Amino acid sequence: MSDTIFVPDFAPSPIPVRDLLPWAIFGAVLLLAIYFVGAEEGATALIPGMYVHEFVHDGRHLIGFPCH
Amino acid sequence: MVRTLLIRGMLVGLLAGLLVFAFSKVFGEPQVDRAIAFETVRKAAAHTPIGTPAEPELVTRQVQASFGLLTGVTVYCTAFGGLFALVFAYANGRTGNLSPRALSALLGAAGFVAIYLAPSLKYPANPPAIGEPETIGYRTALYFAMILISIAAMVLAIIARQRLVSRFGHWSATLIAMAAYIACIVAAQLLLPAIDEVPDGFPAPVLWNFRVASLGMQFVMWATIGLLFGALTERATAARRPLLVKAHAPAYDSKATYRLE
């Protein structure tokens, strides 16, 4: 009788961390985008004025961020 | 490889953003309008001296409720689609024998719970007219602190689950990890200060419906990203991997007792 069976294999070889790290910079850019929707010109401001805050106002409230 | 995943994630996020926009137009905007109407009446009743100039309107309500809302939710969802793809790129192959579809769905569920659901139980979404302008810094700091605690607890729970599997099996290890996550959230929510700035007389149905709309929007986003990203990645990798691999197993012994694991 054979000891060999066949099992489904889903696990791919992991992407090495050194290949992933450069993309973390891109992740930081994405976090900055979320910051602009969620908190710019609220608690802190990178750009003077209230235009960004007012423009994304409804989305900021509905997404769940504290707003004015 | 990472590039492909990232582009896929952002495109899926963009699509999710359009769905979230449609959802928020139907369920969210009516509540925002009602909250603003309440605020307007309250301000009018607060004996504003005649001749006081109205606040300059930088962006009209029409723009806020259309292009502003569309921009806000699509940027938010596209960014989360990209971040989701980067987390998936790390997790794929490091979380056991999971298909891309299953891993993506589980990551979507974990993201929804850790980034929105648990933090919002302590600091729920608020419509306009709720929240004192002077406390915005304090409220924002607490909200982000709650999100960071929740993400950290989720990551630790997932790591703990993987270490406990060999000792307790998949079912029990998962339950233990879930209980540990919930315990962390309960402790954090008991320790962090409460915020209650709902003005007297604010209509409860508007507040409830607004928060349900917010929850729905987040659910639409995470479900779309988790399921669609997984389906696309599964299809892209299915052609390349063998469906079955050889493994070693002892031959069946009719005298031995077998137990399902």
HADDOCK unambig.tbl for C-alpha pairs under 7 A between the chains (distance, minus, plus):
assign (segid A and resid 1 and name CA) (segid B and resid 251 and name CA) 6.23 0.50 0.50
assign (segid A and resid 2 and name CA) (segid B and resid 251 and name CA) 6.28 0.50 0.50
assign (segid A and resid 3 and name CA) (segid B and resid 248 and name CA) 5.76 0.50 0.50
assign (segid A and resid 3 and name CA) (segid B and resid 249 and name CA) 5.01 0.50 0.50
assign (segid A and resid 3 and name CA) (segid B and resid 250 and name CA) 5.12 0.50 0.50
assign (segid A and resid 3 and name CA) (segid B and resid 251 and name CA) 5.14 0.50 0.50
assign (segid A and resid 4 and name CA) (segid B and resid 246 and name CA) 6.42 0.50 0.50
assign (segid A and resid 4 and name CA) (segid B and resid 247 and name CA) 5.84 0.50 0.50
assign (segid A and resid 4 and name CA) (segid B and resid 248 and name CA) 5.03 0.50 0.50
assign (segid A and resid 4 and name CA) (segid B and resid 249 and name CA) 5.91 0.50 0.50
assign (segid A and resid 5 and name CA) (segid B and resid 246 and name CA) 5.82 0.50 0.50
assign (segid A and resid 5 and name CA) (segid B and resid 247 and name CA) 5.38 0.50 0.50
assign (segid A and resid 5 and name CA) (segid B and resid 248 and name CA) 6.24 0.50 0.50
assign (segid A and resid 5 and name CA) (segid B and resid 249 and name CA) 6.33 0.50 0.50
assign (segid A and resid 6 and name CA) (segid B and resid 244 and name CA) 5.60 0.50 0.50
assign (segid A and resid 6 and name CA) (segid B and resid 245 and name CA) 5.34 0.50 0.50
assign (segid A and resid 6 and name CA) (segid B and resid 246 and name CA) 4.74 0.50 0.50
assign (segid A and resid 6 and name CA) (segid B and resid 247 and name CA) 5.87 0.50 0.50
assign (segid A and resid 7 and name CA) (segid B and resid 244 and name CA) 5.24 0.50 0.50
assign (segid A and resid 7 and name CA) (segid B and resid 245 and name CA) 5.61 0.50 0.50
assign (segid A and resid 7 and name CA) (segid B and resid 246 and name CA) 6.61 0.50 0.50
assign (segid A and resid 7 and name CA) (segid B and resid 247 and name CA) 6.64 0.50 0.50
assign (segid A and resid 8 and name CA) (segid B and resid 243 and name CA) 5.63 0.50 0.50
assign (segid A and resid 8 and name CA) (segid B and resid 244 and name CA) 4.46 0.50 0.50
assign (segid A and resid 8 and name CA) (segid B and resid 245 and name CA) 6.32 0.50 0.50
assign (segid A and resid 9 and name CA) (segid B and resid 97 and name CA) 6.76 0.50 0.50
assign (segid A and resid 9 and name CA) (segid B and resid 243 and name CA) 6.28 0.50 0.50
assign (segid A and resid 9 and name CA) (segid B and resid 244 and name CA) 5.86 0.50 0.50
assign (segid A and resid 9 and name CA) (segid B and resid 245 and name CA) 6.19 0.50 0.50
assign (segid A and resid 10 and name CA) (segid B and resid 97 and name CA) 5.51 0.50 0.50
assign (segid A and resid 10 and name CA) (segid B and resid 98 and name CA) 5.74 0.50 0.50
assign (segid A and resid 10 and name CA) (segid B and resid 99 and name CA) 4.91 0.50 0.50
assign (segid A and resid 11 and name CA) (segid B and resid 93 and name CA) 4.96 0.50 0.50
assign (segid A and resid 11 and name CA) (segid B and resid 96 and name CA) 6.54 0.50 0.50
assign (segid A and resid 11 and name CA) (segid B and resid 97 and name CA) 4.84 0.50 0.50
assign (segid A and resid 11 and name CA) (segid B and resid 98 and name CA) 6.08 0.50 0.50
assign (segid A and resid 11 and name CA) (segid B and resid 99 and name CA) 6.77 0.50 0.50
assign (segid A and resid 12 and name CA) (segid B and resid 92 and name CA) 7.00 0.50 0.50
assign (segid A and resid 12 and name CA) (segid B and resid 93 and name CA) 4.98 0.50 0.50
assign (segid A and resid 13 and name CA) (segid B and resid 93 and name CA) 5.39 0.50 0.50
assign (segid A and resid 14 and name CA) (segid B and resid 92 and name CA) 6.12 0.50 0.50
assign (segid A and resid 14 and name CA) (segid B and resid 93 and name CA) 4.44 0.50 0.50
assign (segid A and resid 14 and name CA) (segid B and resid 94 and name CA) 6.10 0.50 0.50
assign (segid A and resid 15 and name CA) (segid B and resid 89 and name CA) 6.84 0.50 0.50
assign (segid A and resid 15 and name CA) (segid B and resid 90 and name CA) 6.57 0.50 0.50
assign (segid A and resid 27 and name CA) (segid B and resid 83 and name CA) 5.97 0.50 0.50
assign (segid A and resid 30 and name CA) (segid B and resid 79 and name CA) 4.94 0.50 0.50
assign (segid A and resid 33 and name CA) (segid B and resid 75 and name CA) 6.80 0.50 0.50
assign (segid A and resid 33 and name CA) (segid B and resid 79 and name CA) 6.68 0.50 0.50
assign (segid A and resid 34 and name CA) (segid B and resid 76 and name CA) 5.42 0.50 0.50
assign (segid A and resid 34 and name CA) (segid B and resid 79 and name CA) 6.61 0.50 0.50
assign (segid A and resid 37 and name CA) (segid B and resid 72 and name CA) 5.62 0.50 0.50
assign (segid A and resid 37 and name CA) (segid B and resid 76 and name CA) 6.64 0.50 0.50
assign (segid A and resid 42 and name CA) (segid B and resid 136 and name CA) 6.69 0.50 0.50
assign (segid A and resid 43 and name CA) (segid B and resid 136 and name CA) 5.58 0.50 0.50
assign (segid A and resid 43 and name CA) (segid B and resid 137 and name CA) 4.35 0.50 0.50
assign (segid A and resid 43 and name CA) (segid B and resid 140 and name CA) 6.45 0.50 0.50
assign (segid A and resid 51 and name CA) (segid B and resid 58 and name CA) 6.43 0.50 0.50
assign (segid A and resid 54 and name CA) (segid B and resid 58 and name CA) 6.89 0.50 0.50
assign (segid A and resid 54 and name CA) (segid B and resid 59 and name CA) 6.03 0.50 0.50
assign (segid A and resid 55 and name CA) (segid B and resid 59 and name CA) 6.12 0.50 0.50
assign (segid A and resid 55 and name CA) (segid B and resid 64 and name CA) 5.57 0.50 0.50
assign (segid A and resid 55 and name CA) (segid B and resid 68 and name CA) 4.85 0.50 0.50
assign (segid A and resid 56 and name CA) (segid B and resid 64 and name CA) 6.58 0.50 0.50
assign (segid A and resid 56 and name CA) (segid B and resid 68 and name CA) 4.79 0.50 0.50
assign (segid A and resid 56 and name CA) (segid B and resid 69 and name CA) 5.81 0.50 0.50
assign (segid A and resid 56 and name CA) (segid B and resid 71 and name CA) 6.96 0.50 0.50
assign (segid A and resid 56 and name CA) (segid B and resid 72 and name CA) 5.09 0.50 0.50
assign (segid A and resid 57 and name CA) (segid B and resid 64 and name CA) 6.43 0.50 0.50
assign (segid A and resid 58 and name CA) (segid B and resid 64 and name CA) 6.17 0.50 0.50
assign (segid A and resid 58 and name CA) (segid B and resid 65 and name CA) 6.40 0.50 0.50
assign (segid A and resid 58 and name CA) (segid B and resid 69 and name CA) 5.66 0.50 0.50
assign (segid A and resid 59 and name CA) (segid B and resid 69 and name CA) 4.80 0.50 0.50
assign (segid A and resid 59 and name CA) (segid B and resid 72 and name CA) 5.21 0.50 0.50
assign (segid A and resid 59 and name CA) (segid B and resid 73 and name CA) 5.88 0.50 0.50
assign (segid A and resid 61 and name CA) (segid B and resid 125 and name CA) 6.59 0.50 0.50
assign (segid A and resid 61 and name CA) (segid B and resid 126 and name CA) 6.28 0.50 0.50
assign (segid A and resid 61 and name CA) (segid B and resid 127 and name CA) 5.84 0.50 0.50
assign (segid A and resid 62 and name CA) (segid B and resid 28 and name CA) 6.79 0.50 0.50
assign (segid A and resid 62 and name CA) (segid B and resid 125 and name CA) 6.69 0.50 0.50
assign (segid A and resid 62 and name CA) (segid B and resid 214 and name CA) 5.10 0.50 0.50
assign (segid A and resid 63 and name CA) (segid B and resid 214 and name CA) 5.88 0.50 0.50
assign (segid A and resid 64 and name CA) (segid B and resid 124 and name CA) 6.72 0.50 0.50
assign (segid A and resid 64 and name CA) (segid B and resid 125 and name CA) 4.08 0.50 0.50
assign (segid A and resid 64 and name CA) (segid B and resid 126 and name CA) 6.85 0.50 0.50
assign (segid A and resid 64 and name CA) (segid B and resid 214 and name CA) 6.61 0.50 0.50
assign (segid A and resid 65 and name CA) (segid B and resid 125 and name CA) 6.48 0.50 0.50
assign (segid A and resid 66 and name CA) (segid B and resid 136 and name CA) 6.87 0.50 0.50
assign (segid A and resid 66 and name CA) (segid B and resid 139 and name CA) 6.48 0.50 0.50
assign (segid A and resid 66 and name CA) (segid B and resid 140 and name CA) 5.82 0.50 0.50
assign (segid A and resid 67 and name CA) (segid B and resid 136 and name CA) 6.84 0.50 0.50
assign (segid A and resid 68 and name CA) (segid B and resid 131 and name CA) 6.56 0.50 0.50
assign (segid A and resid 68 and name CA) (segid B and resid 132 and name CA) 6.82 0.50 0.50
assign (segid A and resid 68 and name CA) (segid B and resid 133 and name CA) 4.78 0.50 0.50
assign (segid A and resid 68 and name CA) (segid B and resid 136 and name CA) 5.90 0.50 0.50
